[in-house]
Amino acid sequence: MKPKQIILVVIIFSLLFTSCGNTESYQSAPNSSAEAMVSADSVTTSSSDRKIIKTAEIKIQVDKVPDKIREIQTAVNEVNGQVFHFEINSNKSFLKNIAYNLDSSYSMYSMNPEGIMKVKIPKQYADTFINKMLLMNAEIDQLLINEQDITEDITEKKELIQSVSNRAEASNKLKNQIYSDEKTEETISRKKDLSKLNYRTSYLWFDIYLKGNTYLSKNKIASSKDLHEPTFVSMFNALESGWYFFSLFLTALLYLWPFIVFGIILFVGYKKKWFQLLRLK
C-alpha cells in the first residue's frame, strides 16, 4: 500500500472514532440531566418532611387597645387558633390636682395603655394569619418572623430513647431492676421532651404587642383642704412626739457630761472667788 493511501486510511479512522465519542457524550448528557432531576425531587421531598418551629413577633401602634384586642381575637378564631396569654396595662401616672369649685377638684392622670397577646395558630394557617395582621388597620413598629429547624434534634432524641430502652431491656435480663427503673423514668422524660417539640412544630407561635395612644384621664374628688385630724388625735401625737424629742435631749446630755461637769466647776469657782485667791498667792 502506498504511503498516501495509508495516511488517508488513518485520517478516516480518526474521524470515525471522534464521531462515536461525541455520540456517546450526547447520549450521556440526558442521562445526567435525568439523574439531576431525580436528585432535586428527592431533596424537595425531604425538605417537606423537616420539623420547623415557627415563631413571630409584632409590635403595633393602635388607637384603642381593647377594641384592637377584640379584632385580633376574632381573627384568631377564624383560623382555629388559641389565645393562651392575654393582658392589658393602663400605665396610669398621676399629674396634678386642679380645683373645680370650693369643695371639689379634678385629679389628672396620664394614661399609656398597652396590651400583650400570645397566640398559637395551626401551621397550615400561619401565612393566612400573618397576612391578616399585616392588613390590619394599625401602624406596625416591628415585625419579626423566625423559623428554627429541629429535625436533627428530634432524630437524636428518638435515637437516645431507643438506646435507653435497649439498655433497660438488657438490664432486665441481668435482673438489675433498680437500673431498669431508672432507665424507664429517663425514657419517659425524653419522650415527654420529644412530644413537646413535636407539639411546638404544629403551630405558629405569635407574640403581639399593642401600644395605644396616650390620653388624659380625670377623676372628680372632694377637696382635702377642709379636712383635718380630730383634736384628741393631734394631742396624742404631740405628747408622743414631745416625749421622743425629750428622750433625744437626755441622750445628748449623757454624751456631753464631761463638758457639763467642767462647766459647773468653773461656774462654782467663779462664784466662790477661787480664781482671785489663786492670783493673790
Phi, psi and omega in degrees: 000139183285153181302323181295321179292322179298315180298319180297318179297318180297320180295318180299314180296324178297317178296320180297316180295323179295316179295322178295320179296320179296320179300317181294322179294321177296324180287327182285334181299312177300323180297317179295323177297318179297320179296321178297320179295319179297318180297318179298319178298319181294322178295317179299317180296317181292324180293331178289341179267005181291149178262116186238131169261116184253125179234156179212153178217134180223140176240123185231150176257124184233165178284307181230120184297311182301318180296318181290327178295319177296322178295318179293322178299320177296317179296323178294317180295328181294336180250021178060034177270186182213137173268114182253358174208137186205134176202152176229131178238131180276337182049059184276128179228134183286139178253296182190168173256136179237127182294133178258316173206197186292332185240010180210164180207169177254133170264122183261133180231146173263127183249126178234078187292142177220152178220152178227130174231133174241119186234158172236133185239131175308139190298335179289342178251012185300309181295323179299315181291321178299319177297321177299320180292322180290329181273357182290147181284082181200156178269121183273119176273325182201142176220125179233132176232129184226141176235127180244118181275116182243023182301312181295324178297317180294318178300317180296318180295322177297318179295321178295320179298316179295321180294316179295321179297319179296318179294324178295319177296320179295324180292329176296321179294330179272003178060036176256081189292324181298313179298321180295319179296318179298317181290329176294316177297320178296320179296317179298317180297317180292325178293323177296316178298318179295320179295322178296319179296315178298323179295318181293331179285351183273354186224161165266125181259111191242121175259126184241122179247123182247136177235120181271171179287141178289139178213166180261142176235141180229140178237132179275125182228161176287140179293143184262000185291333180271357181269138178210166180284151174299155184297318183295330177290319178295320179294318180296318179296325179294315178299317181295317180291322179298315179296324180296315180290327177295319178296325176295321179296316179297320179296321178295322177298322179296324177291331186259013187300326178296320179292324180294315180298316179296323177293321179295318179298317178298318182294314180296319179296323178293318181293320182279358180061037178292327183291325178292323177296322179294325179290321179297321179292000000 
